[in-house]
Amino acid sequence: MNAVKSFRHTRITFTIGPATESEAQLEAIINAGANVVRLNMAHADHAWVRATVERVRKVSARMKKELGVMMDIKGPEIRTGDLSAPLELRAGEVFDFTVKPGAAGQSGEEVRSVDVNYQGLVDDIRVGDEVLVDNGLLRLEVLEKREARIRCRVVIPGELKSRRHINLPGVKVNLPSFTEKDRADATVGLEEGIDFLALS
């Protein structure tokens, strides 16, 4: 009786970085079962991409094991601005996000605030919407909208640092899904023969 060859349809993807980009580490990860290497373009430049793809192809060929290369482009993002020091936000505290550069702390009221890099925030958001900061570590609820700021109440407290990512669940934001940086990154990826292009 002939044995039926097993095919694994699921792919194991790993994100390559300083701790995993050496040839020895790549060999170990491939031997552990990885099929796809992910290049995180939020933290990569084009010279690194070219060198890394070349190294991955070299190791893959030497081991006679096919390893796909996926470029995960950054896409648009909304972030808080720079702070001179982290802010500890307390539950129930009123806090403002401003869309006018340099307007943070300039409301004339005793309400703490931070700038945001997305000018359309006030137009897109509604009273009652949630604002998640730093991958949801901080959660705020929108209380009111003003000309260049939104006023919120802190629901889940925590420390707010500079340049933290903002998510707006259920809010349709008027940002392009494919930025100029994404276009430049994807062009380099195609030149290097990547196998997959992702937007996470």
Buried (B, 14 or more C-beta within 10 A) or exposed (E): EEEEEEEEEEEEBBEBBEEBBEEEBBBEBBEEEBBBBBBBBEEBEBEBBBEBBEBBBEBBEEEEEEBBBBBBBBBBEBBBBEBEEEBEBEEEBBBBBBBBEEBBBEBEEEBBBBBBBBEEBBEBBEEEBBBBBBEEEBBBEBBEBEEBBBBBBBBBBBEBBBEBBBBBEEBEBEEEEEBEBBEEBBEBBEEBEBEBBBBE
